Structure formats: C-alpha cells, structure tokens
Amino acid sequence: MRFKLVLSVQTELSGNILPVSYQYELSSCVHRILTEDRGAYEQWLGMNGFLPEMNTRYKLLSVSNFYIPKIKVEEDRLYVLAKRVQLWISTLPERGSEEFIRRAFQGRDILVGDRKSQVAFKIDEIYKSEPVEYTETMTYLSLSPIVVSCMRTNRSFEYIGPESPDYEELLLHTILEKYSYFYGKDFPYESNFKFELIAPPKRKGIFIKRFTREESKVIGYMCKFRLTLHPVLQQLIHNTGLGDKISLGFGCIEIYE
C-alpha cells in the first residue's frame, strides 16, 4: 500500500537548506514516528500477520526521496526553493494501514537534516494511492537510490552498479532472501527473473550519519528499468523497496508508465 504525503516548507523556523545526503535522516524520522506509539504499531503489524521483530533486518516499508519542484545545489547543500514538497511511503501490511498512517503523520511537524543544516516541514495532506495490479513484467523508476553490494574476501563491501554482469544475480538474491525472511519459507515458484535498464543509470554517493564518528558513504543508483519477476515478488519490492540498505532510505521504487 502506498501513500503520498504533501509537506509545506517551514522556512521561518529553520531555513531552507538540506544536506544533499538527507536520505538517512529522512528515513530515520519516518521510522521514529511510526514506532512512537509502540502499542498501535505492534497492533498494526499483528493484524497483518507480522511480528515487530520482523521489521529489523528488513523493513516492512520503504521511503522515497523528497520530490522538490525547484532546488539549487551548492557543494554538499541543497536549497529548497519550493513552498511544498512530496514524499512517498509504501508498506507491505495493508489491513488498517490507512488509518495507522494518517493517525501517525497527519498535521505532523518534522525536522530533517544533519548537524550543519536542517529544514522544518509540516505534513499537510496524505493521499492513498490506487491499488496496483501486478504483472510478470513491469517498468519502474527509482524514487531513492538503489543499492546492491557484495562482500569482498577481506570482509569489506563493494557496491555494484546496474551495468555490472553480477548485478542481476545479486538483485534477485536480495529479493528472494527478503521473501524468506518475512514469510518463513523459500519462494515456491520459478522466478523467471530479468533486469533491463531502459535509461542510463545515475550514480549517487550518499553520506550516512554525516559529521559523526559513524560517518560512512553508500553508493546507489537512480535508474529506470524493466523487471520480469513473479507478480507476488513485484508486489513485495514495490511495497518494501529493492536492493540493500532500504532501512537507511534507499531502494524506493515507483511504477513507470
């Protein structure tokens, strides 16, 4: 299930300058709001057959980047030159989701940024997207960078781009592993998986926890692509994201028509 949030920019409170790498802070803010009322959160998961601990290794939702109609970028800062922005949140649970999301976010004030600059927003409107009919072949657009990685022999991670010959196999592995994690069994059908770029990908280097001791950099890609995959798995990735590190604000995708 997917929701579009419309937010007004409260420039009078903290200015209009975001870090270019704001994905982690935005995703953390969303997850913090969702789990603020722990009882309501656990009830929402429970009515959909999920346990709270299932939302640790993999998230039951994905969060897009902000859609900002007009911006200016200077070095590592992003100037928000619009009065309103948009944000998409997708969830795998469906029962009770609209009520839960509206109760958690409607009219909420949020602050997004790092130690250098932050922007205050107010959530004005929430729209539920129309149900999707998932088919075996679908075309997508990334709404936040898609991350795919593998471990080197020295235990460090290597980030893999969509044009790598290993990308398709690694991507399928993350999808099947996520399905097994959420449903407690291997996916029972043939996947017939195929990944096809339909436009050149754009490489994005995103800092996580900037200006802290835990600072790191993640490499992801914004892209348009066609995916052949079982419809059940299409629904899974559309609602919970595609690739690695989704909990850090990556991997949100939208159907491209």
Secondary structure, 3 states (H helix, E strand, C coil): CEEEEEEEECHHHHCCEEECCCHHHHHHHHHHHHCCCHHHHHHHHHHCCCCHHHHCCCCCEEECCCECCCEEEECCEEEECCCEEEEEEEECCCCCHHHHHHHHHCCCEEEEECCCCEEEEEEEEEEECCCCCCCCEEEEEECCCEECEEECCCCCEEECCCCCCCHHHHHHHHHHHHHHHHHCCCCCCCCCCEEEECCCCEEEEEEECCCCCCCEEEEEEECEEEEECCHHHHHHHHHHCCCECHHHCCCCEEECC
